Amino acid sequence: MAELYITWLNGPDIAALELTDEEILGAVEGGLRAQGRGETVIEPRMHLVPDPAFHGHFNVLRGYVAPLGLAGVKVVGDYVENYRQGLPSEFGILNLFDPRTGRPLAILDATGLTEMRTGAVTALGGKYLAPPAPKVLGHIGARGTSYWNVRLLDRLFDFAEIRVHSRRPESRAGFAERLSRDLGKPVRAVADWRSCVEGADIVVEASRLPAPEPLLKTEWIKPGALVIPYGTMSAVELSLTDIMAKIVVDDWGQARAGKLGALRAHVDSGRLSEANLHAELGQIVAGEKPGRERPDETILFWHRGLSLSDIALGHLMLDKAERLGLGQKLRYA
């Protein structure tokens, strides 16, 4: 067999790519469009819980994107108490393969990638489902993905007011300070969920709860708002889906599988089913189904995270790294 090499992109390599907001959004939107056209294979994520005492688990995401000619497997650890050790809550590795032969092509640090692609999916949900000219964003949570949620949503909408909340005062204060600096506008840290959510045009719930708890009250949601909950543990009331004109997910196969997710109880109880699901976001991006059709529609978008978004963003990173001469070639065989 001839010598084979794989490309390794580490965290500093990916930072050196200096991906623009437009590059990130464009890559992830392309992956969603491929999904909507039936050009992808997405396997529901799997979970590994090594020991409940560790307060964390691993997610394994698998997929194939035909237009990019790539298959991929991402493993990401999700450990809610890592902040106690000065570590991010999520570490990830993305493995990319040639789907024709199974040949491994690349390994990428997927920690930053996961944060970027999650924020991009949140923002693209806003692009197709938000009310006209939204002015107020209420964001719950301050983990790594939260930064990209706010940054990319603000790139699209240039909000007049951004409110953020998280459980720890030092966390939400630091988050608001970082966003204010990077966005060049005031971002307000608020002390409770209601102050963050009530009256907002777009509500994002990215909390880090240890167990399901209905902290986001349905009565706080403004008519015509877009609500995007994606916490691992549900923070919403069962009644939330009752007020929605449309419910959209990133992938129904994932939404109805597994024991975790913001709307797990809604699926298990039958409140959310294939019968009342409006669409997957990819179908809307591809033009197969409509997004928002009226200003007064209250819409919910639940995304659990797609392997195809990881693969699409990984493809962009590999392509740009090759052009810039970044990364390392590692001997495989």
C-alpha positions in Angstrom: 0.0 0.0 0.0 1.2 3.5 -0.8 2.0 5.9 2.0 -1.1 7.6 3.4 -1.2 10.8 5.3 -4.0 12.6 7.3 -4.3 16.3 8.0 -4.3 17.4 11.6 -5.7 20.8 12.5 -5.2 21.7 16.2 -6.8 24.5 18.1 -4.2 27.1 17.2 -4.4 26.2 13.6 -8.1 26.7 13.6 -7.8 30.0 15.4 -5.2 31.1 12.8 -7.8 30.5 10.0 -9.7 33.6 11.3 -12.9 32.4 9.8 -15.4 35.2 9.1 -19.0 35.2 10.3 -20.0 35.0 6.7 -17.8 32.0 6.0 -19.2 30.1 9.0 -22.8 30.9 8.2 -22.3 30.0 4.5 -20.7 26.6 5.2 -23.4 25.6 7.6 -26.2 26.9 5.5 -24.8 24.8 2.6 -24.9 21.7 4.7 -28.5 22.4 5.7 -29.4 22.9 2.1 -27.9 19.5 1.2 -29.9 17.9 4.0 -33.1 19.5 2.7 -32.4 18.1 -0.8 -31.9 14.6 0.5 -28.2 14.6 -0.1 -27.0 13.6 3.3 -27.1 10.7 5.7 -27.6 11.5 9.4 -27.4 8.9 12.1 -29.0 9.8 15.5 -26.3 10.8 18.0 -25.2 8.3 20.6 -24.3 8.9 24.2 -21.7 7.4 26.5 -21.9 8.1 30.2 -18.7 6.8 31.8 -19.9 7.3 35.4 -22.7 9.5 36.6 -20.4 10.8 39.4 -18.4 12.6 36.7 -21.4 14.9 35.8 -20.8 14.5 32.1 -21.1 12.4 29.0 -19.8 12.0 25.4 -21.9 12.6 22.3 -21.0 10.7 19.1 -22.4 12.3 15.9 -22.1 10.5 12.5 -23.0 11.7 9.0 -22.3 11.9 5.3 -22.7 15.0 3.0 -22.7 13.9 -0.6 -21.9 17.3 -2.3 -18.8 17.6 -0.1 -17.7 14.0 -0.7 -17.1 13.6 3.1 -18.3 11.3 5.9 -17.5 12.2 9.4 -17.7 11.2 13.1 -17.4 13.7 15.9 -16.9 12.8 19.5 -17.5 15.6 22.0 -17.4 15.5 25.8 -20.0 17.5 27.7 -19.0 18.1 31.3 -21.0 20.7 33.2 -18.6 21.2 36.1 -15.4 21.6 34.1 -15.4 25.3 35.0 -14.3 24.2 38.5 -11.0 23.1 36.9 -10.7 26.1 34.6 -11.7 23.9 31.6 -14.3 24.4 28.9 -17.4 22.3 29.3 -16.9 20.7 25.9 -13.9 19.1 24.2 -14.3 17.6 20.7 -12.5 15.7 17.9 -13.9 15.5 14.4 -12.7 12.7 12.1 -13.3 13.0 8.4 -13.2 10.2 5.9 -13.5 9.4 2.2 -17.0 7.8 1.9 -16.0 5.9 -1.2 -13.1 3.9 0.4 -13.3 4.6 4.1 -9.8 6.2 4.0 -9.3 8.6 6.9 -8.6 12.1 5.6 -8.4 14.5 8.6 -8.6 15.0 12.3 -9.7 18.4 13.6 -9.9 19.9 17.1 -13.7 20.2 17.2 -14.0 22.3 20.4 -14.2 25.7 18.6 -15.8 24.1 15.6 -18.7 22.8 17.8 -19.2 26.3 19.2 -19.2 27.9 15.8 -21.5 25.5 14.0 -24.0 25.5 16.9 -24.1 29.3 16.8 -24.5 29.2 13.0 -27.5 26.8 13.2 -29.1 29.0 15.9 -28.5 32.1 13.7 -29.8 30.4 10.5 -32.9 29.4 12.4 -33.3 33.1 13.0 -32.7 34.0 9.4 -35.7 31.8 8.2 -37.9 31.9 11.3 -37.5 35.2 13.2 -40.1 37.9 13.2 -39.5 40.9 10.9 -36.8 43.2 12.1 -36.3 41.7 15.6 -34.9 44.3 18.1 -34.5 42.4 21.4 -32.6 39.2 22.0 -32.9 37.3 25.3 -30.2 34.6 25.7 -30.1 32.1 28.6 -26.7 30.4 29.1 -23.0 31.5 28.8 -21.2 28.3 27.6 -19.0 28.3 24.6 -21.7 27.9 22.1 -23.6 30.8 23.6 -21.0 33.3 22.4 -21.5 32.3 18.8 -25.3 32.2 19.1 -25.3 35.9 20.1 -22.5 37.0 17.8 -24.0 35.4 14.6 -27.6 36.4 15.4 -26.4 39.9 15.9 -24.5 39.8 12.6 -27.9 39.1 10.9 -30.1 41.4 12.9 -28.0 44.1 14.7 -30.2 44.1 17.8 -31.1 47.2 19.7 -31.0 45.3 23.0 -29.3 42.1 24.0 -29.9 40.6 27.4 -28.0 37.6 28.8 -28.4 35.4 31.9 -26.7 32.4 33.4 -26.7 30.8 36.8 -23.4 32.2 38.1 -23.2 36.0 38.4 -19.5 36.0 37.5 -20.2 33.9 34.4 -23.0 36.1 33.0 -21.1 39.3 33.9 -18.0 38.1 32.0 -20.1 36.9 29.1 -21.8 40.3 28.8 -18.5 42.1 29.0 -16.9 39.9 26.2 -19.9 40.4 24.0 -20.0 44.1 24.6 -16.4 44.4 23.6 -16.6 42.2 20.5 -19.9 43.4 19.2 -19.2 47.1 19.9 -22.5 47.6 21.7 -23.9 47.3 25.2 -24.9 43.8 26.3 -26.9 43.6 29.6 -26.4 40.8 32.1 -29.7 40.3 34.0 -30.2 38.4 37.3 -33.1 36.2 36.5 -34.8 34.2 33.6 -37.9 36.4 33.4 -36.0 39.6 33.0 -34.0 38.0 30.2 -36.9 36.4 28.3 -40.0 38.5 28.7 -40.8 40.7 25.7 -37.8 39.5 23.7 -38.3 39.0 19.9 -35.9 36.1 19.9 -35.3 33.8 22.9 -32.4 31.3 23.0 -32.3 28.8 25.8 -28.8 27.2 26.1 -28.8 26.5 29.8 -26.6 24.0 31.6 -29.1 22.3 34.0 -28.1 19.2 36.0 -31.6 17.8 35.6 -34.8 18.9 33.8 -36.5 21.9 35.4 -39.1 24.2 33.8 -37.4 27.6 34.5 -38.6 29.2 31.2 -42.2 30.0 31.6 -44.6 29.9 28.6 -46.4 33.0 29.8 -43.2 35.1 29.3 -43.0 34.4 25.5 -44.0 37.4 23.4 -46.6 36.6 20.7 -44.8 36.4 17.3 -41.5 35.6 18.9 -39.0 32.9 17.9 -38.0 30.6 20.7 -34.9 28.4 20.3 -34.3 25.9 23.2 -31.5 23.5 22.9 -30.3 22.6 26.4 -29.3 19.0 27.0 -31.7 19.1 30.0 -35.1 20.6 29.4 -35.8 24.0 30.9 -39.2 24.6 29.3 -42.8 23.9 30.4 -44.9 21.3 28.6 -47.3 24.1 27.6 -44.6 25.8 25.5 -45.6 23.9 22.4 -49.3 24.8 22.8 -48.7 28.4 21.8 -46.6 27.7 18.7 -47.9 28.3 15.2 -44.9 26.2 13.9 -42.4 23.8 15.4 -39.2 23.3 13.4 -36.3 20.9 14.3 -32.9 20.3 12.7 -33.5 16.6 12.2 -36.6 14.7 13.2 -34.7 11.4 13.5 -32.5 12.9 16.2 -35.4 14.8 17.9 -37.4 11.6 18.4 -34.5 9.5 19.6 -32.4 9.4 22.8 -33.2 10.4 26.4 -31.9 14.0 26.3 -32.9 17.3 24.8 -35.0 20.4 25.4 -38.3 18.9 24.1 -37.7 15.3 25.2 -40.9 15.2 27.3 -42.9 16.8 24.5 -41.9 14.0 22.1 -42.4 11.3 24.8 -45.9 12.6 25.7 -47.0 13.0 22.1 -47.2 16.8 22.2 -44.6 16.9 19.5 -44.9 14.3 16.7 -44.4 14.0 13.0 -48.1 14.9 12.6 -47.7 18.4 14.1 -44.0 19.1 13.2 -43.9 21.8 10.6 -40.5 21.1 9.0 -36.8 20.4 9.4 -34.7 23.5 9.0 -32.9 22.0 6.0 -36.3 21.7 4.2 -36.9 25.4 4.7 -33.4 26.3 3.6 -33.7 24.2 0.4 -37.1 25.9 -0.4 -39.1 22.7 0.1 -41.2 24.1 2.9 -42.0 27.7 4.0 -40.3 29.4 7.0 -42.1 32.2 8.7 -45.1 33.3 6.7 -46.7 35.9 9.0 -45.4 38.4 11.6 -47.8 37.1 14.3 -46.6 33.5 14.1 -45.0 32.3 17.3 -42.4 29.8 16.3 -40.2 27.2 18.1 -36.9 25.9 16.6 -35.3 23.0 18.5 -31.9 21.9 17.3 -29.9 19.1 18.9 -26.8 19.5 16.7 -26.1 17.9 13.4 -23.1 15.9 12.2 -23.6 17.4 8.8 -22.9 20.9 10.2 -19.7 19.6 11.7 -18.7 18.1 8.4 -19.6 21.2 6.4 -17.6 23.5 8.7 -14.7 21.0 8.8 -14.6 21.0 5.0 -14.4 24.8 5.1 -11.6 24.7 7.6 -9.6 22.1 5.7 -9.9 24.0 2.5 -8.8 27.3 4.0 -6.0 25.6 5.9 -4.6 24.2 2.7 -4.7 27.6 1.0 -3.0 29.2 4.0 -0.5 26.4 4.6 -1.8 25.6 8.1 -2.0 22.2 9.8 0.2 19.2 9.9 0.4 16.1 7.7 0.6 12.9 9.9 1.8 9.6 8.5 -1.1 7.0 8.7 0.3 4.1 6.7 
